[in-house]
């Protein structure tokens, strides 16, 4: 299975490409914003496609040609304003979903925020609420398609080394999770078709990633 990783140059994206390239049944195509980011992925033996998420849907669809699945790991980051949040976390996500339809790619995995419910938007601090709202509507857009989607809601992200063990369910208590383990969860989700049509929260835990994903 060839997987287009959107936002590959982000921290989760880099971990994910490494994991996919080390598997026999999964291979990555890294969608990046700048050509100078390509060498990292080429050194791993991964294909690359240079596309800015602020470009049109057709550009993303072209990058998606010939792949079997798309993972949306892109994010505007904590240091950008509300405008970038809308353009990347909402518009970029929706354009990628529409590009999947255009390219005939059915499998789509969305990396969302831990809680994107309407209640979470209302409860969020004013500086964070636009991000939660953007994720909420991107998730809803995906759920209203006929794509084989999975939505992953990770807890607070850390740069600690992954443990390979998590806790995953429709709802779990808030907690932290290493970005490396989020990438591991994505890979396990790609390998497990029982996750299609589901969304779940995931934090650090004591169950192996494979077992945790299989139990959803």
C-alpha positions in Angstrom: 0.0 0.0 0.0 1.4 3.4 -1.0 0.5 6.2 1.4 0.5 9.9 0.7 1.6 11.6 3.9 0.3 15.2 3.8 2.3 17.3 6.1 5.3 14.9 5.9 7.8 17.5 7.0 6.1 17.9 10.4 7.2 15.9 13.4 4.5 13.2 13.2 4.9 13.1 9.5 8.7 12.4 9.6 8.2 9.6 12.2 5.4 8.1 10.0 7.5 8.1 6.8 10.3 6.3 8.7 7.9 3.7 10.0 6.2 3.1 6.6 9.5 2.8 4.8 10.5 0.0 7.3 7.4 -2.1 6.5 7.1 -4.6 3.7 3.4 -3.8 3.0 3.4 0.0 3.4 5.4 2.7 1.6 5.3 6.4 1.8 5.0 9.3 -0.6 5.9 12.4 1.2 3.9 15.6 0.3 6.1 18.5 1.3 5.9 22.3 0.8 9.5 23.0 -0.4 11.9 21.2 -2.6 14.7 21.7 -0.1 12.8 19.4 2.4 13.0 16.5 0.0 16.4 15.1 0.8 15.3 13.7 4.2 12.7 11.6 2.6 14.7 10.6 -0.5 17.4 9.3 1.9 14.7 7.0 3.3 13.8 5.8 -0.2 10.4 7.6 -0.2 8.9 9.3 -3.1 8.2 13.0 -2.7 5.6 15.5 -4.1 6.1 19.3 -3.7 2.7 20.8 -3.1 1.7 23.7 -0.9 -1.6 23.1 0.9 -2.7 26.6 0.0 -2.6 25.7 -3.7 -5.6 24.4 -5.5 -7.3 21.0 -5.0 -6.0 19.8 -8.4 -2.4 20.2 -7.3 -3.1 17.9 -4.3 -5.1 15.4 -6.4 -2.1 15.2 -8.8 0.2 14.3 -5.8 -2.4 11.6 -4.8 -2.4 9.9 -8.2 -1.4 6.2 -7.8 -1.6 6.0 -4.0 -3.8 3.8 -2.0 -4.4 5.9 1.1 -3.9 9.5 2.3 -2.9 10.5 5.8 -3.5 14.2 6.7 -1.0 15.1 9.4 -0.6 18.8 8.4 -1.1 21.6 10.9 -0.6 25.3 10.9 1.4 25.1 14.2 1.1 27.1 17.4 2.9 30.2 16.2 0.7 31.2 13.3 -2.4 33.3 13.4 -6.1 32.5 12.9 -5.7 33.0 9.1 -3.2 30.2 8.8 -5.4 28.0 11.0 -8.3 28.4 8.6 -6.1 28.0 5.5 -4.3 24.8 6.6 -6.3 23.0 9.3 -9.7 23.6 7.7 -9.3 24.6 4.0 -6.2 22.5 3.5 -7.9 19.5 5.0 -11.1 19.9 3.0 -9.1 20.3 -0.2 -7.2 17.2 0.6 -10.5 15.3 1.2 -11.8 16.5 -2.2 -8.5 15.7 -3.8 -8.9 12.1 -2.6 -12.2 11.9 -4.3 -10.8 13.3 -7.5 -7.8 10.9 -7.5 -10.0 7.9 -6.6 -8.3 7.3 -3.2 -10.8 5.7 -0.8 -8.8 5.3 2.4 -8.3 8.5 4.4 -6.9 9.0 7.8 -7.3 12.3 9.6 -5.1 13.4 12.5 -7.3 15.7 14.4 -7.2 17.4 17.9 -8.0 15.5 21.1 -11.5 16.9 21.4 -13.3 18.5 18.5 -16.8 18.5 19.8 -19.0 21.6 19.8 -18.6 21.7 23.6 -14.8 21.7 23.2 -15.0 24.7 20.9 -17.1 26.6 23.5 -14.8 25.6 26.4 -11.5 26.4 24.6 -9.4 29.5 25.4 -10.0 32.3 22.8 -6.5 31.7 21.4 -7.1 28.0 20.9 -10.8 28.0 19.9 -10.2 28.7 16.2 -8.0 25.7 15.9 -10.6 23.4 17.6 -13.3 24.9 15.3 -11.2 24.3 12.2 -10.6 20.7 13.2 -14.2 20.2 14.1 -15.5 21.2 10.7 -12.7 19.3 8.8 -13.7 16.2 10.7 -17.4 16.7 10.0 -16.6 17.2 6.3 -14.7 13.9 6.2 -17.5 12.1 8.0 -20.0 13.3 5.4 -18.2 11.6 2.5 -18.2 8.0 1.3 -14.4 7.7 1.9 -13.1 4.9 4.1 -12.1 7.3 6.8 -10.6 7.0 10.3 -10.2 10.0 12.5 -7.5 9.9 15.2 -7.6 12.3 18.2 -4.2 12.2 20.0 -3.7 13.7 23.4 -1.1 16.4 24.2 1.9 15.7 21.9 5.4 15.3 23.3 8.8 14.8 21.7 9.7 11.9 24.1 10.8 8.6 22.6 7.9 6.4 21.7 7.1 3.5 24.1 5.0 1.5 21.6 2.2 1.4 24.2 -0.9 3.5 24.2 -4.5 3.7 25.5 -7.1 4.1 22.7 -10.9 4.2 22.8 -13.8 6.4 21.7 -13.2 8.5 24.8 -10.2 8.3 27.1 -9.0 10.6 29.9 -6.7 13.5 28.8 -3.0 12.7 28.7 0.2 13.0 26.8 1.5 10.9 23.9 4.8 10.9 22.1 4.6 12.0 18.5 6.5 8.8 17.5 3.7 6.7 19.1 1.0 8.7 17.2 2.9 7.8 14.0 2.9 4.1 15.1 -0.9 4.3 15.7 -1.4 5.7 12.2 0.6 2.8 10.7 -1.3 0.2 12.7 -4.6 1.9 11.6 -3.6 1.6 7.9 -3.0 -2.1 8.4 -6.3 -2.7 10.1 -9.5 -2.3 8.0 -11.7 -2.7 11.1 -10.8 1.0 11.9 -12.7 2.2 8.8 -15.6 4.5 9.7 -14.3 5.0 13.3 -12.8 7.9 15.3 -10.9 7.5 18.6 -8.8 9.3 21.2 -5.4 8.0 22.0 -2.9 8.8 24.8 0.1 7.0 26.4 -0.8 3.7 28.0 0.1 0.1 28.7 -1.3 -1.7 25.7 0.8 -2.4 22.6 -0.2 -0.2 19.7 -1.3 -3.2 17.6 -3.5 -4.5 20.4 -5.0 -1.1 21.2 -5.9 -0.5 17.5 -7.3 -4.0 17.1 -9.5 -3.5 20.1 -11.3 -0.4 18.8 
